């Protein structure tokens, strides 16, 4: 019988890949943080001479409860996968994982 963690682990193995690097060099010139989404998007649009209208942004997950304990979805294997895949973000943006 498959454990509940196996499908979660399969998801992380497929989608938690490090695509931010090419030939060991970081390949992005700008990083948008979700915590500063509107400000960062507006700066990028201004740099590109693109009109920015914050009212056109869609609000996903607006009504979701923050009371869900996401750490219960992770196994030791999936924790390892996520930690390795997002090592750069965890170290450089002071993000903390919920376990």
C-alpha positions as CSV (number, residue, x, y, z in Angstrom):
1,X,0.0,0.0,0.0
2,X,1.3,3.5,-0.9
3,X,1.8,5.9,2.0
4,X,0.3,9.3,1.9
5,X,3.8,10.7,1.7
6,X,4.7,8.9,-1.5
7,X,2.5,11.1,-3.8
8,X,3.9,14.2,-2.0
9,X,7.4,13.0,-2.5
10,X,6.7,12.3,-6.2
11,X,5.4,15.8,-6.5
12,X,8.5,17.3,-4.9
13,X,10.9,15.2,-7.0
14,X,9.2,16.4,-10.2
15,X,8.7,20.1,-9.4
16,X,11.4,21.1,-6.9
17,X,14.2,21.4,-9.3
18,X,16.8,24.1,-9.4
19,X,16.2,26.0,-12.6
20,X,17.8,29.3,-11.5
21,X,21.3,28.4,-12.5
22,X,23.0,27.9,-15.8
23,X,26.6,26.6,-15.8
24,X,26.8,27.3,-12.1
25,X,25.9,31.0,-12.5
26,X,22.7,32.5,-11.2
27,X,20.7,33.5,-14.3
28,X,18.2,36.1,-13.0
29,X,18.7,39.8,-12.8
30,X,15.7,40.5,-10.6
31,X,14.0,38.6,-7.9
32,X,10.4,39.3,-6.9
33,X,9.5,38.5,-3.3
34,X,5.9,37.6,-2.6
35,X,6.1,39.7,0.5
36,X,6.8,42.8,-1.7
37,X,4.9,41.6,-4.8
38,X,3.1,44.9,-5.7
39,X,6.2,47.1,-5.2
40,X,8.6,44.7,-7.0
41,X,6.2,44.2,-9.9
42,X,5.7,47.9,-10.3
43,X,9.5,48.5,-10.3
44,X,10.0,45.9,-13.0
45,X,7.2,47.3,-15.1
46,X,8.6,50.7,-14.8
47,X,12.1,49.5,-15.9
48,X,10.5,47.8,-18.9
49,X,8.2,50.8,-19.7
50,X,5.1,48.7,-19.2
51,X,2.0,50.2,-17.7
52,X,1.4,48.7,-14.2
53,X,-2.1,48.4,-12.8
54,X,-2.2,46.7,-9.5
55,X,-6.0,46.4,-9.8
56,X,-5.6,43.9,-12.6
57,X,-3.8,41.4,-10.4
58,X,-5.8,38.4,-9.5
59,X,-6.0,37.4,-5.8
60,X,-5.4,33.7,-5.6
61,X,-5.7,31.9,-2.2
62,X,-7.5,35.0,-0.9
63,X,-9.9,33.0,1.2
64,X,-7.7,30.1,2.3
65,X,-7.2,29.7,6.0
66,X,-3.6,30.0,7.3
67,X,-4.5,27.5,10.0
68,X,-3.5,24.5,7.9
69,X,-0.5,22.7,9.3
70,X,1.4,22.1,6.1
71,X,4.3,20.4,7.9
72,X,2.1,17.4,8.3
73,X,2.2,16.8,4.5
74,X,6.0,16.3,4.5
75,X,8.0,13.1,5.0
76,X,11.7,13.1,5.8
77,X,12.4,12.4,2.2
78,X,10.3,15.3,0.9
79,X,11.8,17.6,3.5
80,X,15.3,16.8,2.2
81,X,14.1,17.4,-1.5
82,X,12.6,20.8,-0.7
83,X,15.5,21.9,1.5
84,X,18.0,21.1,-1.2
85,X,15.9,22.5,-4.1
86,X,15.3,25.8,-2.3
87,X,18.6,26.1,-0.5
88,X,19.4,29.4,-2.2
89,X,16.1,31.0,-1.2
90,X,16.3,29.7,2.3
91,X,19.8,31.1,2.9
92,X,19.5,34.4,1.0
93,X,16.0,35.5,1.8
94,X,15.8,34.3,5.4
95,X,12.9,32.0,4.7
96,X,12.1,29.3,7.3
97,X,10.5,26.0,6.6
98,X,7.7,24.9,8.9
99,X,9.5,21.9,10.4
